[in-house]
Amino acid sequence: MSKTLTLDDVETLAHRRLVRAGASSEAASSVARSTRRAERDGLRSHGLLYVPIYAEHLECGKVATDAVPAVTTPRPAAICVDAGNGFAHPAIDAGWAALTDASRTCGVAALSIKNSYNCGILGHHAERLAEDGLIGLCFTHAPASIAPTGGKRPVIGTNPLALAVPDGEGGARLVLDQSASAIAKSEILLRSREGRSIEPGWALDADGKPTTDADAALEGSMVPAGGQKGFGVGLMVEIFAAALTGANLSTEASPFSGPKGGPPGTGQFFLAVDPSAFAGDGFAASMDRLIASIEEQEGARLPGQRRMDNRRRIEAAGVIVDDDLLARIEGEDA
Amino acid sequence: MSKTLTLDDVETLAHRRLVRAGASSEAASSVARSTRRAERDGLRSHGLLYVPIYAEHLECGKVATDAVPAVTTPRPAAICVDAGNGFAHPAIDAGWAALTDASRTCGVAALSIKNSYNCGILGHHAERLAEDGLIGLCFTHAPASIAPTGGKRPVIGTNPLALAVPDGEGGARLVLDQSASAIAKSEILLRSREGRSIEPGWALDADGKPTTDADAALEGSMVPAGGQKGFGVGLMVEIFAAALTGANLSTEASPFSGPKGGPPGTGQFFLAVDPSAFAGDGFAASMDRLIASIEEQEGARLPGQRRMDNRRRIEAAGVIVDDDLLARIEGEDA
């Protein structure tokens, strides 16, 4: 059995559950908005499915209920937020106005967040910069799951990067959002639960050898997309999101799932660039020609198109949610 | 037959040839330094081998002999250089002090270059930022050779990115330098000249189908490393290095080889970040732990290690250069 919810329902449901687990109303609002956006784009693993995990992490202390983000601006274009082991989203919100103001004033600016947590769908943060008329290049990291080329112990996480480009009308012209791994870790977890094998090229076992056994993969490491070059991109993300922010490294962060290990203490690094500072009005025209060169080819699609298709569909039709999940979120409220 | 040259000899030889082809002494100095660095690191395709191409491009007008880079600073952290269809290297030099000063003052700053040319080994520019105590993230693009996923016509070049991290002692702790393609285009050109087939996964033919025929590959497109995600990284580079700088797009740039098509008009975008603005002294300690987590694994190597090994060897032993190449460079001077 299932129900169809509006996106407003989704946001309200998430907010209520987070507050009940101890979050401040303000922090819960930041996170609930991200739950809404994930469901809107059909990214269900970071939608309502994640709300019970957020609640568990508030209740076990992995996310501090009393965190107050502390914003400093050590240089005119360097905005730093200590998330205080609370949620990432309110810490990002706390630094947002300073980041966008500084990037317009200086041409380019960056926001670094430490003592933070999983920031959900990275592309949504980049897209929000595009909505503010800026190019957003966003990095975040995660507990280590990818080994260096030739090695066998994970040193970086699936470390995504996201890039969004403004359309000049309050939206994004393009949103790129991709992790460093060949496949999402959630797919390997799913195959493990179902007792199914995984595809070649997805993972290595604990000895650094290729494996198609999902359990052996979970004991080993994920393969980066593009081999050594994919590892290089994930390492770049690690350097910005972890080393530069002063966060825990991916090898030092506690898991993003389960109640153990205390706060993960991960980080985010968001770069915002005002295109008018560099190219005047020419940037939009160049982007039009670049995007046309892709879209005019039969069979070629811009990155991020599936999310946009989902968005149009789900904004009209709503979100279908299993009664089981609703019961898990609403608990005694239900 | 061959001769062994010192790195000083290499630089002098390149400088003399470039001036003879019409470059100003100052522009020739910038380019000759890059030739020296390429040979020092064993990157021969961008060392003396490239000098006859530079000379040809000066002589045919693909590189303007009278270019004077024009530097503007539209915002405190946005430095823009119009290379005037001259070499990239003097244009980069012209904006360098403004970039490094602004990144220290503002915490982060960026240099954009348009109406430019092949900037040689991208990692050397990133490394130079690291030598100045800054994190350097550098993007440049190239005539289109990679098709979008699902398409068949190239829209982006091999579009490399380079990242260098300072060691706090006037050098780099780490230099990452990688193109978006699965294999260097020069390797496909070499196989074509030798009549050999190429490996599966390197290229597509003009219909967008996988091919192992080197000539069909040159009529078609290069495969990105990491499929759709590799294309995404190359597209990110295109957006910064071409669309944002106001350069020609990769689809619009003339080839980096041969005398035809006029100036390529490509671009570069270099981001410089002062780590002390974000992490104080903590960045170096985090980098130490991150690098140790890779180096302590048997079989794992940091990106860029082969160049460093070459550098130690070649600085001591010099550069072995074929007499044929020397004659091509020295021409009537020889």
Interface residues (C-beta under 8 A of the other chain):
Chain A: P74 R75 P76 A77 A78 C80 T105 C106 G107 V108 A109 A110 S112 I135 L137 A147 P148 T149 G150 G151 K152 R153 V155 L161 L163 V165 L174 L176 Q178 S179 A180 A182 G208 P224 A225 G226 G227 Q228 K229 G230 F231 G232 V233 L235 M236 E238 I239 A242 A243 L244 T245 G246 L249 T251 E252 L271 V273 D274 P275 A277 F278 A279 G280 G282 F283 S286 M287 R289 L290 S293 I294 Q297 E298 G299 A300 R301 L302 P303
Chain B: P74 R75 P76 A77 A78 C80 T105 C106 G107 V108 A109 A110 S112 I135 L137 A147 P148 T149 G150 G151 K152 R153 V155 L161 L163 V165 L174 L176 Q178 S179 A180 A182 G208 P224 A225 G226 G227 Q228 K229 G230 F231 G232 V233 L235 M236 E238 I239 A242 A243 L244 T245 G246 L249 T251 E252 L271 V273 D274 P275 A277 F278 A279 G280 G282 F283 S286 M287 R289 L290 S293 I294 Q297 E298 G299 A300 R301 L302 P303
